[in-house]
Amino acid sequence: MKKSFPLFVFFLFILGGCTPTTINTMVRMKPLKSGLEPYRHGLAVLPFTGASRDRDESIVSEIEINLNSVLDPDGTSYFKLVDRAMTQRVLNEQVFDNSGVVLTRQASRIGNMVGAKGLLTGTFEIRENKTRKTVERSKYSSELKKSITVRVRCEEVQIEYFFRPRLIDVETGEVKYTSAKSAKNIAEYCEDGDRQTYMSPAPMMINAKTGGEVKQTAVTRLLGDLLTNAQTQEITRDMQVDKTRTHTIQQMLYDIAPYYAQFLIKLIEDVKGMSPVEQTKFKDATSFAKATRLDRACEMWQEMADTGTKHYALTYSLAMCHEAQQDWEEALPLYMQADRMIGKPNAQITNALTRVQNLRRNQNRQ
């Protein structure tokens, strides 16, 4: 039966310049955690409490910005969030325990007051660790006309952000989702990278070949060269916290929201075993695919199959067409058939089988 392959409405382009040609597709994946869809319309974001004295006023606003950035295919927001001002008014009227944590038993009362189905809250912790060290760097000295080793004192600042979100069912007070997320950012502040501290104290320089100290005239010249090329932008603690916070929030989004994943599908251009006429038609179809006209290529490959051509590369190509349309149920048996037809292991077919099976599992997740 003749099948139609319409022009695809998702992102698809051809990566050329290498063999085999690769088709790049973007697939909308379901959230990694199932059972959370009932809460996406009517979700309220409550404050997150920091361990000890940690404060992070930006976390709620950044979570809301990220949630609002998730869109359905029609362009509308995937999440419908409860108005933040309304939520804050209700929270201001509530009495919490000494830690300020929104307890699970309070969720129903707060949620009902703001008209929410689910409450997103949780805890976070920021850990900071500083260490001092000396590093050796190879620099070229125009005075000595050779490379010398520079010993530079540095301070390493490590920021770790621990984030544990909880999604609470308003009606039952049950925690429907929780997960521990973490991220680490390390910044290194060295004397040769900061104009304000570079010269005080000056780094000690060692000759890379002899191990002896370099005479002061060469040191002065090299310091001037380095100072000219020094980076002046300072990486602050707040910047490090921002980076780690953003990373942990994005980890949470993969759990609770759909996301797009990029997949590479490689063409198989083997025509050995086809008749001369079949080879010509298969190559013509492949040329359309390489010209970003996969819709026409799929029609031509299907015409070959309808007229009796049997070849593993053709069957693989038809499977690829269905996969490109995100029709996993049609693609999988065709990939399996191509695997049986070739009679030996083929990396591209094996990758395709694994990929489609994983995609089917994701899309069948409730």
C-alpha positions in Angstrom: 0.0 0.0 0.0 1.4 3.4 -1.0 2.1 5.7 1.9 2.4 9.4 2.0 5.3 11.3 3.5 4.2 14.9 4.0 6.6 17.8 4.4 7.8 17.6 8.0 6.8 20.3 10.4 9.7 19.8 12.9 13.3 20.9 12.7 15.3 18.9 10.3 18.5 19.7 8.4 21.3 17.8 6.8 24.8 17.8 8.2 27.0 17.5 5.1 30.7 17.3 4.5 31.2 13.8 5.9 30.2 10.3 5.1 27.6 9.0 5.8 25.3 12.0 5.6 23.5 12.7 8.9 20.0 14.0 9.4 19.5 16.0 12.5 16.0 15.9 14.1 14.6 17.6 17.2 12.2 15.5 19.2 9.9 16.7 22.0 10.5 14.4 24.9 8.2 13.8 27.8 9.3 14.7 31.3 11.6 12.2 33.0 9.2 11.8 35.9 5.7 10.5 35.2 2.4 11.4 36.9 3.0 15.1 37.3 0.9 16.5 34.4 -2.3 17.1 36.5 -0.4 19.8 38.4 0.9 21.8 35.4 -2.3 23.9 35.2 -2.5 25.5 38.6 1.0 25.3 40.0 2.1 27.7 42.7 5.8 28.3 43.5 6.4 28.8 47.2 9.6 30.0 48.9 12.6 27.7 49.1 14.3 27.6 52.4 18.1 27.8 52.7 20.2 25.7 55.1 21.6 27.5 58.1 21.6 31.2 57.1 21.7 30.8 53.3 19.6 33.3 51.5 18.8 33.3 47.8 16.0 35.8 46.9 16.4 35.0 43.2 15.4 31.3 43.3 11.6 31.6 43.2 11.7 34.2 40.3 14.2 32.1 38.3 12.1 29.0 38.8 9.0 30.8 37.6 10.9 32.3 34.6 12.1 28.8 33.6 8.6 27.3 34.1 7.0 30.0 31.9 9.6 29.4 29.2 8.3 25.9 28.6 5.8 25.9 25.7 3.4 23.5 24.1 3.6 22.9 20.4 0.9 25.5 19.8 3.0 28.2 21.5 1.0 28.4 24.7 2.6 28.0 28.1 2.9 24.4 29.3 2.6 25.5 32.9 -0.2 27.8 34.2 1.3 29.3 37.3 -0.7 30.9 40.1 -0.2 34.6 40.4 2.9 35.2 42.5 1.5 38.4 44.2 -1.5 36.4 45.3 0.6 33.6 46.6 2.8 36.1 48.5 -0.2 37.8 50.1 -1.4 34.4 51.4 2.0 33.4 52.6 2.4 36.7 54.5 -0.7 35.8 56.5 0.5 32.3 57.5 2.5 31.2 60.5 5.3 28.8 59.8 7.7 27.0 62.1 10.9 28.6 63.2 12.7 27.6 60.0 10.2 29.2 57.7 9.7 25.9 55.9 6.3 25.3 54.2 5.3 22.1 55.8 3.5 19.4 53.9 0.5 19.6 56.3 0.1 23.3 55.4 0.1 22.7 51.7 -3.7 22.0 51.4 -4.6 25.1 53.3 -2.3 27.4 51.3 -3.1 25.7 47.9 -6.8 26.1 48.4 -6.5 29.7 49.3 -4.6 30.5 46.1 -6.5 28.1 43.9 -3.6 25.8 43.2 -3.5 22.1 42.4 0.1 21.7 43.2 2.7 23.5 45.3 6.4 23.6 44.3 8.7 24.3 47.2 11.8 22.8 48.8 15.2 23.6 50.2 18.6 24.7 49.1 22.1 24.9 50.5 25.1 26.9 49.3 28.6 25.6 50.3 31.7 27.6 49.7 35.3 26.4 50.0 38.5 28.4 49.4 41.9 27.0 48.9 45.3 28.6 48.0 47.8 27.1 45.7 50.7 27.8 43.5 50.6 26.9 39.8 53.3 26.8 37.2 52.8 28.3 33.7 55.0 28.4 30.7 55.4 31.9 29.2 57.6 33.2 26.4 60.1 35.9 27.5 61.0 38.3 24.7 64.0 39.4 26.7 65.4 35.9 27.1 64.0 34.7 23.8 62.9 31.5 25.4 60.1 30.0 27.4 60.3 30.3 31.1 58.2 28.8 33.9 56.2 31.2 36.0 55.0 30.3 39.5 51.8 32.1 40.3 49.9 32.2 43.5 46.2 31.5 43.1 43.0 31.2 45.2 40.5 28.6 44.1 36.9 29.4 45.1 34.5 26.4 44.9 30.7 27.0 45.1 28.4 24.0 45.5 24.6 24.5 45.2 22.4 21.8 46.6 18.7 22.0 45.6 15.9 19.7 46.7 12.5 20.6 45.2 9.2 19.1 46.3 5.9 19.1 44.5 3.0 18.7 46.9 -0.6 17.7 45.9 -2.9 20.3 47.4 -5.9 18.0 47.8 -4.0 15.2 49.6 -0.9 16.9 51.0 1.1 14.1 49.5 4.6 14.8 48.1 4.3 13.8 44.4 7.8 14.6 43.4 11.1 15.3 45.1 14.7 15.0 44.0 18.2 16.0 45.1 20.0 18.2 42.5 23.4 19.7 42.8 25.9 21.7 40.8 29.5 22.9 41.4 31.3 25.9 40.0 35.0 26.5 40.5 36.7 29.9 39.9 40.4 30.5 40.1 41.8 33.9 40.9 45.5 34.2 40.1 47.9 37.1 40.4 48.5 37.2 36.7 44.9 37.5 35.8 43.8 40.5 37.8 45.1 44.0 37.2 44.3 45.1 40.8 46.3 42.4 42.5 48.7 41.3 39.8 51.7 43.3 40.9 51.4 42.8 44.6 53.1 40.5 45.2 54.9 39.8 41.9 55.1 36.2 40.9 58.4 34.4 41.1 59.7 33.2 37.8 61.8 30.1 37.1 63.7 29.2 34.0 62.1 26.2 32.3 65.5 24.6 31.5 67.7 25.4 34.4 65.3 25.8 37.3 67.1 28.9 38.4 65.4 32.3 39.1 65.3 34.7 36.1 67.1 38.0 36.5 64.9 41.0 37.4 65.2 42.8 34.1 63.5 39.9 32.3 60.9 39.6 35.0 60.0 43.2 34.7 59.6 42.9 30.9 57.5 39.7 31.1 55.3 41.2 33.8 54.5 44.1 31.5 53.6 41.7 28.6 51.3 39.7 30.9 49.7 42.8 32.3 48.8 44.0 28.9 46.9 40.8 28.1 45.4 40.3 31.6 41.7 39.6 32.0 40.0 42.4 33.9 36.5 40.9 34.4 36.1 39.6 37.9 34.1 36.5 38.6 32.2 37.2 41.7 30.7 34.8 44.3 27.2 35.9 43.2 28.0 35.0 39.6 29.1 31.5 40.7 25.9 31.1 42.8 23.8 32.2 39.8 25.5 29.6 37.5 25.0 26.7 39.9 21.5 27.7 40.8 20.5 27.9 37.1 22.0 24.5 36.5 20.1 22.8 39.3 16.8 24.4 38.2 17.4 23.1 34.7 18.0 19.6 36.1 14.6 19.8 37.8 12.9 21.0 34.5 14.0 17.8 32.8 12.1 15.9 35.5 8.8 17.8 35.4 8.6 19.4 31.9 8.8 18.3 28.3 12.1 19.1 26.6 13.6 18.8 23.1 16.3 16.4 22.4 18.5 16.3 19.3 19.0 13.0 17.4 21.2 12.1 14.5 20.0 9.7 11.9 22.7 8.5 9.4 21.8 7.6 5.8 22.9 4.2 4.5 23.9 4.6 0.8 24.9 1.0 0.1 23.4 -0.1 -3.3 25.3 -3.3 -3.7 22.8 -6.0 -4.7 20.3 -3.7 -6.4 19.8 -3.7 -10.2 21.2 -0.8 -12.2 17.7 0.8 -12.4 17.2 0.4 -8.7 20.6 1.8 -7.9 19.9 4.9 -10.0 16.5 5.5 -8.3 17.9 4.9 -4.8 20.7 7.3 -5.4 18.3 9.9 -6.8 16.2 9.6 -3.7 19.3 9.9 -1.5 20.2 13.1 -3.4 16.9 14.6 -2.5 17.5 13.7 1.2 20.9 15.4 1.1 19.3 18.5 -0.4 17.0 18.7 2.7 14.1 17.3 0.7 13.5 14.2 2.8 9.8 14.4 2.0 10.5 13.7 -1.7 13.2 11.1 -0.9 10.8 9.2 1.2 8.2 9.2 -1.5 10.7 7.8 -4.0 11.9 5.1 -1.5 8.3 4.1 -0.9 7.7 3.8 -4.7 10.7 1.5 -4.9 9.3 -0.7 -2.1 5.8 -0.7 -3.7 7.3 -2.0 -7.0 9.1 -4.9 -5.3 12.6 -3.7 -4.5 13.9 -5.5 -1.5 17.2 -4.3 0.1 18.2 -3.6 3.6 19.3 0.0 2.8 15.9 0.7 1.3 14.1 -0.8 4.3 16.4 1.2 6.6 15.6 4.4 4.7 11.9 3.8 5.0 12.3 3.3 8.7 14.3 6.5 8.9 11.4 8.3 7.2 8.9 7.1 9.8 11.4 8.0 12.6 11.8 11.5 11.2 8.0 11.9 11.5 8.2 10.5 15.1 6.2 7.5 14.1 8.1 5.0 16.3 5.5 2.2 15.9 6.1 2.1 12.2 9.9 2.7 12.3 10.8 0.0 14.8 9.6 -3.1 12.8 11.2 -1.7 9.7 14.6 -1.2 11.4 14.2 -4.8 12.8 13.5 -6.1 9.2 16.6 -4.2 7.9 18.6 -5.8 10.6 17.5 -9.3 9.6 18.0 -8.6 5.9 21.6 -7.6 6.2 22.5 -10.7 8.2 25.4 -9.2 10.1 25.9 -6.4 12.7 25.6 -2.9 11.4 26.4 0.0 13.7 23.9 2.4 12.2 21.0 -0.1 12.4 22.0 -1.1 15.9 22.0 2.6 16.9 18.7 3.1 15.3 17.1 0.2 17.1 18.3 1.4 20.4 17.3 5.0 19.7 13.7 4.2 18.6 13.1 1.7 21.5 14.2 4.4 24.0 12.0 7.0 22.2 9.0 4.7 22.3 9.5 4.1 26.0 9.7 7.9 26.6 6.6 8.7 24.6 4.5 5.9 26.2 5.3 7.2 29.6 2.1 8.4 31.3 
